[in-house]
Amino acid sequence: MVQEAERFAKGNGNKSIRLDTFSLNKTAVNFYKSLNYSQVGKVCFPKRTDSDYTCFEKEL
């Protein structure tokens, strides 16, 4: 599914894909790293004080 999203994005002229995942979700964090997504930052949401979200990006 991720490969299809990347293909679709590239076919529509996008230069990269960015996404966020819950930082404590180690399975998701490791999954995106395994697909060559780079960790580019973190974001916090006011109503989610238990943890932040890891931001990933992959150039297409």
Secondary structure, DSSP 8 states (H G I E B T S, - for coil): -HHHHHHHHHHTT-SEEEEEEETT-HHHHHHHHHTT-EEEEEEEETTEEEEEEEEEEEE-
